[in-house]
Amino acid sequence: MLTRQRHQLILDALRRDGQVVAKVFGESLGVSEDTIRRDLRELAAQGRLQRVHGGALPIAAAEVDFAGREALAPLEKIAIGRAAAAMVQPGQVVFVDGGTTAVQLARHLPPGLQATVVTHSPSVAVALVAHPGVEVVLIGGRLFKHSVVAVGATAAEAIGRIHADTCFLGVTGVQSGAGLTTADAEEAAIKRALMAASAETVVLASSEKLGAASPYVIAPLAAAATVLVAPQAPGAAVAALRAAGASVTVA
């Protein structure tokens, strides 16, 4: 079998099954595990999958820039944002991470809500400018333009000085084995800081993030109190997360 043919079969299996286990896949094709591992390395170098221990996972579609993410699953993000907004209780201090779903959360906070939103996302802060009862604390730092959020030591230090009730976390991948992942190491560090400074974490996960993985681990799946998904979320992906012990709530 030609290398190109094996590559296509690997990509087909990822779309169909959500993962490829190198040993098992090699046996199914009658080739060595080393051959499949080499194929996975080549496909990973092309940006077509994410290698993990023993095999590969689909690469996270949500790794595109902020403008590109706005076009991904917009109805799902509205549903998740509305459900997340309903979780914010009067008087709470909450962290709202960056991202397009987080902006929907900000837009759907009840008009009469009195609460404090701490965010390192200028987009989230701007979405709350006209909200009469929400105090907005904007965390500063170096602007990571890809995600339009503040990162770096200044941001991490400011986050560490706050005790929040809930962190509403954005990710690019949610998978039972790979955990909560994102595409940038510095952004992953800020997300860990947000989680560490919060009593609980709610992960905002539209369907393109489920079963996918990015290079940088934020935290294990068990670190999240809740994974909030849309009604359109694939049943198999939701079942896999629940089987791994995650608490999944459908918006």
Phi, psi and omega per residue, in radians:
M1 nan 2.366 3.139
L2 -1.222 2.651 3.122
T3 -0.993 -0.747 -3.128
R4 -1.048 -0.653 3.118
Q5 -1.176 -0.724 3.107
R6 -1.100 -0.724 3.127
H7 -1.018 -0.765 -3.135
Q8 -1.146 -0.682 3.108
L9 -1.136 -0.656 3.092
I10 -1.105 -0.818 -3.138
L11 -1.133 -0.663 3.077
D12 -1.092 -0.733 3.140
A13 -1.144 -0.668 3.101
L14 -1.094 -0.740 3.123
R15 -1.163 -0.651 -3.072
R16 -1.387 -0.808 -2.977
D17 -1.844 -0.266 3.140
G18 1.448 -0.026 3.090
Q19 -2.918 2.819 3.027
V20 -2.312 2.190 3.032
V21 -1.736 2.056 -2.973
A22 -0.971 -0.816 -3.087
K23 -1.095 -0.853 -3.113
V24 -1.155 -0.722 -3.101
F25 -1.184 -0.695 3.091
G26 -1.064 -0.732 3.120
E27 -1.109 -0.658 -3.123
S28 -1.165 -0.479 3.138
L29 -1.710 -0.131 -3.111
G30 1.286 0.532 3.088
V31 -2.184 2.923 -3.075
S32 -1.303 2.734 3.053
E33 -1.066 -0.632 3.113
D34 -1.065 -0.655 3.115
T35 -1.096 -0.789 3.135
I36 -1.148 -0.696 3.109
R37 -1.075 -0.682 3.095
R38 -1.126 -0.727 3.085
D39 -1.051 -0.737 -3.135
L40 -1.124 -0.676 3.092
R41 -1.080 -0.745 -3.118
E42 -1.156 -0.740 3.138
L43 -1.202 -0.617 3.090
A44 -1.136 -0.688 3.120
A45 -1.119 -0.459 3.095
Q46 -1.504 -0.031 -3.134
G47 1.305 0.489 -3.049
R48 -1.846 -0.121 3.054
L49 -2.799 2.962 3.093
Q50 -1.996 2.026 3.100
R51 -1.259 2.433 3.016
V52 -2.344 3.019 -3.125
H53 -1.010 2.101 3.081
G54 1.541 -0.097 -3.109
G55 3.056 -2.372 -3.071
A56 -2.678 2.745 3.062
L57 -2.220 2.806 3.055
P58 -1.059 2.499 3.072
I59 -1.296 2.541 -3.062
A60 -1.262 2.118 3.090
A61 -1.121 -0.439 -3.088
A62 -1.315 0.109 3.096
E63 -1.357 -0.124 3.105
V64 -1.172 2.949 -3.070
D65 -1.237 3.052 -3.024
F66 -0.980 -0.800 -3.125
A67 -1.090 -0.708 3.120
G68 -1.165 -0.643 -3.125
R69 -1.198 -0.462 3.127
E70 -1.077 -0.457 -3.123
A71 -1.526 -0.141 -3.127
L72 -1.526 2.103 3.033
A73 0.804 0.948 -3.072
P74 -1.081 -0.654 -3.133
L75 -1.190 -0.655 3.080
E76 -1.093 -0.750 -3.096
K77 -1.160 -0.609 3.062
I78 -1.123 -0.781 -3.131
A79 -1.109 -0.758 3.132
I80 -1.173 -0.754 3.128
G81 -1.063 -0.726 3.125
R82 -1.121 -0.763 -3.137
A83 -1.160 -0.688 3.113
A84 -1.144 -0.710 3.133
A85 -1.052 -0.615 -3.137
A86 -1.224 -0.279 3.128
M87 -1.397 -0.328 -3.096
V88 -1.342 2.140 -3.085
Q89 -1.723 2.666 3.120
P90 -0.968 2.391 3.100
G91 1.475 -0.110 -3.112
Q92 -1.330 2.737 2.924
V93 -1.923 2.116 -3.093
V94 -2.221 2.534 2.950
F95 -1.564 2.322 2.994
V96 -2.083 1.996 -3.116
D97 -1.202 3.060 3.093
G98 -1.401 3.026 3.061
G99 2.094 2.887 -3.068
T100 -1.236 -0.590 3.092
T101 -1.232 -0.642 3.099
A102 -1.079 -0.650 3.085
V103 -1.081 -0.681 3.095
Q104 -1.127 -0.659 3.046
L105 -0.988 -0.874 -3.119
A106 -1.037 -0.721 -3.100
R107 -1.178 -0.429 -3.040
H108 -1.810 0.140 3.051
L109 -1.107 2.353 -3.101
P110 -0.983 2.433 -3.089
P111 -1.006 -0.548 -3.102
G112 -1.567 0.034 -3.074
L113 -1.191 2.342 3.009
Q114 -1.929 1.936 -3.095
A115 -2.813 3.039 3.095
T116 -2.081 2.222 3.077
V117 -1.914 2.136 3.047
V118 -1.847 2.230 -3.078
T119 -2.559 2.611 3.020
H120 -1.830 0.281 -3.129
S121 -1.906 1.958 3.052
P122 -1.003 -0.576 -3.133
S123 -1.123 -0.738 3.095
V124 -1.146 -0.766 -3.133
A125 -1.043 -0.774 -3.135
V126 -1.122 -0.642 3.131
A127 -1.116 -0.346 -3.101
L128 -1.811 0.061 -3.086
V129 -0.980 -0.713 -3.060
A130 -1.572 0.005 -3.126
H131 -1.340 2.127 -2.996
P132 -1.247 -0.500 -2.996
G133 -1.907 -0.015 -3.095
V134 -1.743 2.082 3.017
E135 -1.391 2.282 -3.095
V136 -1.954 2.174 3.044
V137 -1.934 2.011 -3.087
L138 -1.728 2.068 3.120
I139 -1.413 2.293 3.140
G140 -1.737 3.055 -3.133
G141 2.687 -2.853 3.085
R142 -1.319 2.274 -3.121
L143 -1.345 2.035 3.025
F144 -1.505 1.753 -2.930
K145 -1.142 -0.524 -3.127
H146 -0.998 -0.757 -3.094
S147 -1.873 -0.059 -3.121
V148 0.967 0.971 3.076
V149 -2.429 2.762 3.057
A150 -1.496 2.369 3.113
V151 -2.327 3.117 3.057
G152 1.767 3.141 -3.043
A153 -1.097 -0.668 -3.133
T154 -1.087 -0.778 3.118
A155 -1.134 -0.782 -3.109
A156 -1.077 -0.714 -3.138
E157 -1.128 -0.747 -3.141
A158 -1.133 -0.714 3.119
I159 -1.090 -0.709 -3.103
G160 -1.157 -0.214 -3.136
R161 -1.662 0.141 -3.093
I162 -2.152 2.479 3.006
H163 -1.966 1.905 -3.089
A164 -1.780 2.710 3.075
D165 -1.284 -0.790 -3.070
T166 -2.479 2.498 2.971
C167 -1.915 2.124 3.036
F168 -1.668 1.859 -2.904
L169 -1.804 2.323 2.988
G170 -1.678 2.496 3.119
V171 -2.431 2.946 2.989
T172 -1.861 -0.263 3.104
G173 -2.540 2.436 3.047
V174 -2.333 1.981 -3.098
Q175 -2.551 2.524 -2.990
S176 -1.012 -0.714 -3.133
G177 -1.519 -0.773 -3.091
A178 -1.325 -0.385 -3.142
G179 1.406 -2.585 3.130
L180 -1.646 2.142 -3.032
T181 -2.315 2.840 3.060
T182 -2.605 3.056 -2.931
A183 -1.670 -0.052 -3.079
D184 -2.336 2.342 -3.065
A185 -1.144 -0.733 -3.095
E186 -1.219 -0.652 3.091
E187 -1.169 -0.648 3.086
A188 -1.056 -0.700 3.135
A189 -1.116 -0.697 3.107
I190 -1.155 -0.686 3.116
K191 -1.123 -0.665 3.070
R192 -1.120 -0.666 3.106
A193 -1.109 -0.724 3.096
L194 -1.054 -0.774 -3.137
M195 -1.131 -0.747 -3.096
A196 -1.141 -0.481 -3.100
A197 -1.620 0.170 -3.076
S198 -2.129 2.619 3.090
A199 -1.222 -0.553 3.093
E200 -2.677 2.818 -3.116
T201 -2.182 2.306 3.026
V202 -1.962 2.108 -3.130
V203 -1.592 2.252 3.131
L204 -1.651 1.918 -2.942
A205 -2.303 1.680 2.998
S206 -1.278 2.910 -2.887
S207 -1.054 -0.565 -3.095
E208 -1.189 -0.215 -3.139
K209 -1.612 -0.338 -3.050
L210 -1.310 2.228 3.138
G211 1.386 0.015 -3.125
A212 -1.792 2.876 -3.131
A213 -2.481 2.604 3.042
S214 -2.102 2.963 -2.992
P215 -1.161 -0.494 -2.958
Y216 -1.953 2.142 -3.108
V217 -1.385 2.254 3.029
I218 -1.501 -0.904 -3.100
A219 -2.934 2.841 3.022
P220 -1.137 2.756 3.129
L221 -0.986 -0.630 -3.087
A222 -1.154 -0.259 -3.128
A223 -1.275 -0.271 3.136
A224 -1.606 2.358 3.062
A225 -1.245 -0.647 -3.066
T226 -2.556 2.454 2.928
V227 -1.905 2.019 -3.077
L228 -1.675 2.087 -3.094
V229 -2.130 2.924 3.138
A230 -1.523 2.807 3.078
P231 -1.023 -0.454 -3.122
Q232 -1.427 -0.028 -3.071
A233 -1.030 2.385 -3.136
P234 -1.024 2.294 -3.098
G235 -1.039 -0.662 -3.117
A236 -1.148 -0.680 3.141
A237 -1.184 -0.712 3.111
V238 -1.137 -0.738 -3.140
A239 -1.098 -0.670 3.136
A240 -1.124 -0.693 3.120
L241 -1.174 -0.745 3.126
R242 -1.143 -0.661 3.113
A243 -1.114 -0.478 3.110
A244 -1.469 0.022 3.080
G245 1.725 0.080 -3.134
A246 -1.354 2.544 3.002
S247 -1.587 1.926 -3.071
V248 -1.887 2.229 3.092
T249 -2.011 2.281 3.111
V250 -1.589 2.201 -3.086
A251 -1.104 nan nan
